[in-house]
Amino acid sequence: MSKGFRLKTLGVALIISSFAMAFLSAWMWFSSNRSWQEHLTRSYVAGISLYETLRIGAAPPAGLQVTDLSLDQAALAHRGQFLRLQDIPTPAFVTIVSIKGPGRDPVSGETLSLGIVSGNMQYAVSELVSDGGQSAAQKLGNVTRLLATYCSEPILFARMGAQPWKQIDGRAVWGCSVAPRDLRLAGALLCLVALAALASLVHDTSAHFDRFAKALQNRRRLGGPESYAVQGPQELRDIVLAVNRYLEDERDQLSKRASVLSGVSHDLGTPATRLRLRTALIKEQDLREKFDADIDSMTEMIESVLDYTRSEMNEETPRQLSLTSLLEALVADYQDTGRPVSLMALEQPQIEVSRSVFASSIGHASLPAGQRILVSARPVSLKRAISNLIENALKYGRRASVELTANKDHATIVIEDEGSGMSAADVEAVIAPFKRGNNTRAVDGFGLGLTIVATVAEQHGGRLYFETGAQGLRACLEICRN
C-alpha cells in the first residue's frame, strides 16, 4: 500500500504550480509582445529612412538593398505591369500605392509610387496612406511596418516623382526569417493546459471522497464489502482505515451477540423440554396450561431477538426481483389459509415525461398495464418485513389490505387495517425495540416486529412511516428501486 499525499501538501503544491504556470505564461506573452513591438518599430524606422533614400539618394538603411531596374523592366513597371517583371512569384498579388505628404511638399512636391508584389496576399494600405496629418515618410514607415506584420516576403518597386524605378529587397528587415518567435499562443495554451491539469487533479482528488461517501450511503442497501480500499489522499486513507476498523468491530459485536443468543436459545431448549415434560405431570389443567404458555412465551422471545439480530447482520445478497409477483404470492398464501388479506389493484407507476415539440412542460405518464415493478432487494428480509406488517394489521385491525405504488425512484408497499385504535403518531413512538402500545396488552408479541421492518427499510434505502387511511391505519414501507 503506497503512502498517499496530504491535502495540505497538495494545496501548497497547487498554489506554487499555479503561480509558476501563470508567471511562465505571462513571461512568454509579454516577452513575445515586446519582441514584436521592437520588430515593427525597426521596420517603421527603416521605412522612414527609405523615403529619404528614394527622395535624395541617401544611403539606404541597414538591411535594405535598393537597385535600379533596367530600361525594359522600368517600362513594364511604369505601365503597372508588375506581374511581368523578373523573379516575380506565380501566382502573385499586386498592391499599388501612391504616397503624398500633407499639403504641397516644400522640398520637391513629388509623389512616391509603390508596387508591392506578394505571392500570398494583397495589403490593406489605403487607411495607412490616407491620413492627411502625417508626412510622406511616416506613411511609408506605416507601410513597411504593415509588411513586417505579415510573413509574406513581398518585393517592393518604387519611384519618387520622375526618378527611375527601383527594386527594394527588405527581407532582412521585415521578412519572415528575421521575425521574432511569437510565443503568445504557446503561452496561452500552456496556461490552459496547466489549468486543465490542475482542475483534473482537484476533481480526481474530490472524486475519491465522493465515491467513498456514495459507497457508505449504499452500504446497507446494496451490501457493501467487509472493508474498503485504502486509496486517495492521506486524510481519506485515515478515514477509510477508521471506518474499516469500525466495521470490523461492528461485525465482531454482531457475531458475538448472535453467538450468545444462539447459544442461549440452544441451552434453553433442554430445560424447556424438561419443563414441558414436568408440566405434563400436573393434573390441574389450568395450571398446566399456564406453565405451557409461559414456556412458549420464553422460547418465542428468544426467537424474536434472534430474528432481529439476523436482520441487523444484513448477510443476504441483494438481487433483482419483481415486487409485483412477490406481493401477489404473499397475499395468495394468506388467502389460501383463510386469512382476511386482500390485494388492491396495482396502481400503474408514474414516470416523468420530458419536454418535446408537443409538450411545453414536464408531465407524467403511466406504464402499460401488466408492467411488473422491478426492484433490487433482499427477498427473504423484505418478505419478512411485509409479513410483519400484515400480521400487525390482522392482530390489531382485523383485516389487511395491501396496495403497491411506485415511481421511477421508489416503490411503496401500503398495508391498511380496519381500525386498530392507534394513530400514526402513536405507532411512530413504538418502533423502538420492545416498545408496545397501550391497546396491545392482550395481543401476543414482544415489540420487535416494527423494529425489524424499520431496519429492513433502511437496508433498502427507504423508510417506514404511518398514515391515517380511509378505513384505518396505513403502514407504508418505502424502498429504493435502483
C-alpha positions in Angstrom: 0.0 0.0 0.0 1.7 3.2 -1.2 1.6 6.2 1.0 -0.9 8.9 -0.1 -0.2 12.6 -0.3 -1.8 15.0 2.2 -4.3 17.6 1.1 -2.2 20.3 2.9 0.8 19.4 0.8 -1.3 19.2 -2.3 -2.8 22.6 -1.7 0.6 24.2 -1.3 1.9 22.4 -4.4 -1.1 23.6 -6.4 -0.6 27.2 -5.3 3.1 27.1 -6.2 2.4 25.4 -9.5 -0.4 27.9 -10.4 1.9 30.8 -9.7 4.7 29.2 -11.7 2.5 28.5 -14.7 1.0 31.9 -14.6 4.4 33.6 -14.4 5.7 31.5 -17.3 2.7 32.1 -19.4 2.8 35.9 -18.7 6.6 36.0 -19.4 6.1 34.2 -22.8 3.2 36.6 -23.7 4.8 39.9 -22.7 8.3 38.8 -24.0 6.9 37.9 -27.4 4.7 41.1 -27.4 7.8 43.2 -26.6 9.9 41.5 -29.3 7.2 42.0 -31.9 6.8 45.7 -31.0 10.6 46.1 -31.4 10.5 44.3 -34.8 7.6 46.5 -36.0 9.4 49.7 -34.8 12.6 48.7 -36.7 10.5 48.2 -39.8 8.8 51.6 -39.3 12.1 53.4 -38.8 13.5 51.6 -41.9 10.5 52.9 -43.9 11.2 56.5 -42.8 14.8 56.2 -43.7 14.0 54.5 -47.1 11.8 57.5 -48.0 14.9 59.8 -47.7 16.9 57.3 -49.8 14.4 57.4 -52.6 14.0 61.2 -52.4 17.6 62.4 -52.2 19.6 59.3 -52.9 20.9 58.9 -49.4 22.5 55.6 -48.3 19.8 53.0 -47.7 19.2 51.9 -44.0 20.9 48.7 -42.8 19.4 45.6 -44.2 17.8 47.2 -47.2 19.1 46.7 -50.8 18.0 49.3 -53.4 18.8 48.6 -57.1 17.7 50.4 -60.3 15.6 48.5 -62.8 16.7 48.0 -66.4 15.0 50.1 -69.1 12.7 47.4 -70.2 11.8 46.4 -66.7 11.2 50.0 -65.7 8.9 50.4 -68.8 6.8 47.5 -67.5 6.7 49.0 -64.0 5.7 52.4 -65.4 2.7 50.8 -67.2 1.8 49.0 -63.9 2.6 45.5 -65.3 4.4 44.3 -62.2 3.5 40.7 -62.8 5.6 40.6 -65.9 8.8 41.6 -64.1 11.6 39.2 -63.5 11.7 37.0 -60.4 8.0 37.5 -59.6 6.3 34.6 -57.8 3.5 32.8 -59.6 0.7 33.3 -58.7 1.2 36.8 -57.2 -0.9 39.7 -55.9 -0.1 43.3 -56.6 -0.8 46.3 -54.3 -0.3 49.7 -55.9 0.2 52.7 -53.5 0.6 56.4 -54.1 2.0 58.4 -51.1 1.8 62.1 -50.8 2.8 64.3 -47.9 0.5 66.8 -46.1 -0.2 69.8 -48.5 2.5 70.6 -51.0 5.9 69.2 -50.3 8.1 72.2 -49.8 11.2 70.4 -50.9 10.2 68.5 -54.1 6.5 68.2 -54.2 6.9 64.7 -55.7 4.7 61.7 -55.3 6.1 58.3 -54.2 4.6 55.4 -56.3 4.9 51.9 -54.9 4.2 48.5 -56.3 4.1 45.7 -53.7 4.2 42.2 -55.2 3.4 39.2 -52.9 2.8 35.6 -53.5 0.3 35.3 -50.6 -1.8 38.4 -50.2 -2.9 41.9 -51.1 -2.2 44.5 -48.4 -4.9 46.9 -47.0 -2.8 50.1 -47.0 -5.5 52.6 -48.0 -6.0 53.7 -44.4 -2.3 53.9 -43.7 -1.6 56.4 -46.6 -4.8 58.5 -46.5 -4.1 60.2 -43.2 -3.5 63.9 -44.1 -1.8 64.7 -40.8 1.3 62.5 -41.4 4.3 63.2 -43.6 5.1 61.0 -46.6 8.0 59.4 -44.8 5.7 58.4 -41.9 3.2 57.0 -44.3 5.9 54.9 -45.9 7.0 53.8 -42.4 3.4 52.6 -41.8 3.5 50.6 -45.0 6.8 48.9 -44.1 5.6 48.2 -40.6 2.5 46.5 -42.1 4.7 44.4 -44.3 6.6 43.2 -41.2 3.3 42.2 -39.6 2.6 39.5 -42.2 5.1 36.8 -43.1 4.7 37.1 -46.9 8.2 38.1 -48.2 7.0 40.9 -50.5 9.0 42.6 -53.3 8.8 46.4 -53.5 9.1 48.5 -56.6 9.3 52.3 -56.0 9.7 55.5 -57.9 10.0 59.0 -56.5 8.4 61.5 -58.9 10.1 61.3 -62.2 13.1 59.4 -60.9 13.9 55.9 -62.2 12.1 52.8 -60.9 14.0 50.9 -58.1 13.6 47.5 -56.7 13.8 47.2 -52.9 14.8 44.0 -51.1 13.8 44.4 -47.4 13.6 40.7 -46.3 16.4 41.4 -43.8 14.2 44.0 -42.1 10.6 42.8 -42.5 10.9 39.3 -43.8 9.9 36.0 -42.1 13.4 35.0 -41.3 14.1 38.0 -39.1 10.6 38.0 -37.4 10.8 37.1 -33.7 9.2 33.9 -32.5 5.7 34.5 -31.4 5.2 32.6 -28.1 1.9 34.3 -27.2 -0.3 31.4 -28.5 2.0 28.9 -26.8 1.8 30.8 -23.6 -2.0 30.9 -23.7 -2.1 27.1 -24.5 0.4 26.4 -21.7 -1.9 28.3 -19.3 -5.0 26.4 -20.5 -3.2 23.1 -20.2 -2.0 23.9 -16.7 -5.5 24.9 -15.7 -6.9 21.7 -17.1 -4.3 19.6 -15.3 -4.9 21.4 -12.0 -8.7 21.1 -12.4 -8.3 17.4 -13.3 -6.1 16.8 -10.2 -8.6 18.6 -7.9 -11.6 16.8 -9.5 -9.8 13.4 -9.1 -9.0 14.1 -5.5 -12.5 15.1 -4.6 -13.8 12.1 -6.6 -12.1 9.8 -4.1 -14.2 11.4 -1.3 -17.4 11.3 -3.4 -17.0 7.6 -4.3 -16.3 6.7 -0.7 -19.3 8.7 0.5 -21.7 7.1 -2.0 -20.3 3.6 -1.1 -21.1 4.3 2.6 -24.6 5.6 1.7 -25.4 2.5 -0.3 -23.7 0.0 2.0 -26.7 -1.2 4.0 -28.9 -1.2 0.9 -26.5 -2.9 -1.5 -24.5 -5.0 0.8 -21.1 -3.3 1.0 -17.8 -5.1 1.3 -16.3 -6.1 4.6 -13.6 -3.4 4.1 -13.0 -0.5 1.7 -9.9 0.0 -0.4 -7.4 2.5 1.1 -6.6 5.0 -1.6 -6.5 8.7 -2.3 -5.1 11.5 -0.2 -3.7 10.6 3.3 -6.7 12.2 5.1 -9.1 10.0 3.2 -6.9 7.0 3.9 -7.0 7.7 7.6 -10.8 8.0 7.4 -11.1 4.7 5.4 -8.9 2.9 7.9 -11.0 4.2 10.8 -14.2 3.1 9.0 -12.7 -0.4 8.3 -11.8 -0.8 11.9 -15.3 0.3 13.0 -16.9 -2.2 10.5 -14.7 -4.9 11.8 -15.6 -4.2 15.4 -19.3 -4.0 14.5 -19.2 -7.4 12.7 -17.4 -8.9 15.7 -20.0 -7.5 18.1 -23.0 -8.7 16.0 -21.4 -12.1 15.6 -20.8 -12.4 19.3 -24.3 -11.2 20.0 -25.7 -13.8 17.6 -23.5 -16.5 19.0 -24.6 -15.7 22.6 -28.3 -15.6 21.7 -28.0 -18.8 19.6 -26.2 -20.5 22.5 -28.8 -19.3 25.0 -31.6 -20.5 22.7 -29.9 -23.9 22.3 -29.2 -24.2 26.0 -32.7 -23.2 26.9 -34.0 -26.0 24.7 -33.1 -28.7 27.2 -34.6 -27.2 30.4 -37.6 -26.0 28.3 -38.1 -29.6 27.2 -37.8 -30.9 30.8 -40.3 -28.2 31.9 -42.8 -29.4 29.3 -42.4 -33.0 30.5 -42.9 -32.0 34.1 -45.9 -29.8 33.3 -47.5 -32.8 31.6 -47.5 -34.4 35.0 -49.5 -31.6 36.6 -53.0 -32.9 37.0 -54.7 -29.4 37.3 -55.4 -28.4 33.7 -55.5 -24.6 34.3 -52.1 -24.6 36.0 -50.6 -26.9 33.3 -51.8 -24.5 30.5 -50.3 -21.5 32.3 -47.0 -23.3 32.5 -47.1 -24.2 28.8 -47.9 -20.6 27.9 -45.0 -19.3 29.9 -42.6 -21.8 28.3 -43.9 -20.9 24.8 -43.5 -17.1 25.5 -40.0 -17.6 26.7 -38.9 -19.5 23.6 -40.7 -17.2 21.2 -38.9 -14.2 22.9 -35.6 -15.8 22.2 -36.5 -16.5 18.5 -37.7 -12.9 18.1 -34.4 -11.5 19.4 -32.6 -13.8 17.1 -34.7 -12.6 14.1 -33.9 -9.0 15.0 -30.1 -9.8 15.2 -30.2 -11.6 11.9 -31.8 -8.5 10.3 -29.1 -6.3 11.7 -26.3 -8.5 10.4 -27.6 -8.0 6.9 -25.9 -11.0 5.4 -28.4 -11.6 2.5 -27.2 -10.6 -1.0 -29.5 -8.2 -2.9 -30.9 -9.3 -6.3 -33.4 -8.0 -8.8 -36.9 -9.3 -8.3 -40.5 -8.5 -9.2 -42.1 -6.7 -6.3 -45.5 -7.2 -8.0 -45.1 -11.0 -8.1 -43.8 -11.1 -4.5 -46.9 -9.3 -3.2 -49.2 -11.5 -5.3 -47.7 -14.7 -4.0 -47.6 -13.5 -0.4 -51.2 -12.4 -0.4 -52.2 -15.6 -2.1 -50.6 -17.6 0.7 -52.6 -15.7 3.3 -55.8 -16.2 1.3 -55.2 -19.9 1.0 -55.3 -20.2 4.8 -58.5 -18.2 5.0 -56.9 -15.1 6.4 -58.7 -11.8 5.6 -55.9 -10.3 3.4 -56.7 -8.6 0.1 -54.6 -7.1 -2.7 -55.7 -3.9 -4.2 -55.5 -3.3 -7.9 -51.9 -2.3 -8.6 -51.5 1.3 -9.4 -49.5 1.9 -12.6 -46.2 3.6 -11.8 -46.0 7.3 -12.8 -42.9 8.4 -14.8 -41.7 11.9 -15.7 -42.1 12.8 -19.4 -39.6 15.5 -20.6 -40.4 18.4 -22.9 -41.0 17.8 -26.5 -42.4 19.6 -29.6 -45.9 18.5 -28.4 -45.5 19.4 -24.7 -44.0 22.7 -23.3 -43.6 21.4 -19.8 -42.6 18.3 -17.9 -45.5 15.9 -17.4 -46.2 12.4 -16.2 -47.3 9.2 -17.9 -48.3 5.7 -16.7 -46.5 2.5 -17.7 -48.6 0.0 -19.7 -51.0 -2.3 -17.8 -49.4 -5.5 -16.6 -46.0 -4.0 -16.3 -44.0 -5.6 -13.5 -42.3 -3.4 -10.9 -38.7 -4.5 -10.6 -36.5 -3.6 -7.6 -33.1 -4.6 -6.3 -33.8 -6.1 -2.9 -33.2 -8.9 -0.4 -36.2 -11.1 -1.0 -36.1 -13.0 2.3 -35.8 -10.0 4.6 -38.2 -7.9 2.5 -40.8 -10.7 2.6 -40.3 -11.0 6.4 -40.9 -7.2 6.8 -44.1 -7.3 4.7 -45.4 -10.3 6.6 -44.8 -8.5 9.9 -46.8 -5.5 8.7 -49.6 -7.8 7.6 -49.6 -9.7 10.8 -49.8 -6.5 12.8 -52.8 -5.4 10.7 -54.5 -8.7 11.3 -53.8 -8.7 15.0 -54.7 -5.1 15.8 -57.1 -4.2 12.9 -58.8 -7.5 12.0 -58.2 -7.2 8.2 -55.3 -6.3 6.0 -55.5 -4.5 2.6 -52.2 -4.5 0.6 -51.5 -1.9 -2.1 -48.4 -1.1 -4.2 -47.5 2.3 -5.6 -44.3 3.2 -7.4 -42.4 5.9 -9.3 -39.1 5.9 -11.1 -37.1 6.2 -7.8 -39.1 4.4 -5.1 -41.7 1.7 -4.5 -44.1 1.9 -1.6 -46.0 -1.1 -0.1 -49.0 0.1 1.8 -50.8 -2.2 4.3 -54.1 -0.8 5.8 -56.1 -2.3 8.6 -59.8 -1.7 9.6 -59.0 0.3 12.7 -56.6 -0.6 15.4 -57.4 2.3 17.7 -53.9 3.8 17.4 -53.0 7.0 15.5 -50.0 7.3 13.2 -48.1 9.3 15.9 -48.8 6.5 18.5 -47.3 3.9 16.2 -44.3 6.0 15.3 -43.5 6.1 19.0 -43.4 2.3 19.5 -41.0 1.5 16.6 -38.1 1.2 19.1 -37.3 -2.3 20.3 -39.6 -3.8 23.0 -42.0 -0.8 22.8 -45.7 -1.7 22.7 -48.8 0.4 22.6 -51.4 0.6 25.4 -54.0 -1.2 23.3 -51.8 -4.3 22.6 -51.7 -5.8 26.1 -54.0 -8.7 25.1 -52.0 -9.5 22.0 -49.0 -11.7 21.8 -45.7 -10.2 20.8 -42.6 -8.6 22.2 -42.4 -5.2 20.3 -39.7 -6.2 17.8 -41.8 -6.6 14.7 -41.9 -2.9 13.7 -38.2 -2.5 14.6 -37.3 -5.3 12.2 -39.4 -3.7 9.5 -37.7 -0.3 10.0 -34.3 -1.9 9.8 -35.2 -3.7 6.6 -36.5 -0.4 5.1 -33.2 1.3 5.9 -31.3 -1.5 4.4 -33.2 -0.9 1.1 -32.6 2.8 1.1 -36.1 3.6 2.3 -38.1 4.2 5.4 -41.2 3.0 7.4 -43.9 5.6 8.1 -47.6 5.6 9.0 -50.6 7.4 7.8 -54.3 7.6 8.7 -56.3 6.0 5.9 -60.0 5.8 5.0 -60.5 2.6 6.9 -57.8 2.6 9.5 -54.1 2.9 10.0 -51.8 2.7 6.9 -48.3 1.3 7.3 -46.1 2.5 4.4 -42.9 0.5 3.6 -40.9 2.6 1.1 -37.9 1.1 -0.6 -35.5 2.4 -3.3 -35.9 0.8 -6.7 -32.4 1.4 -8.1 
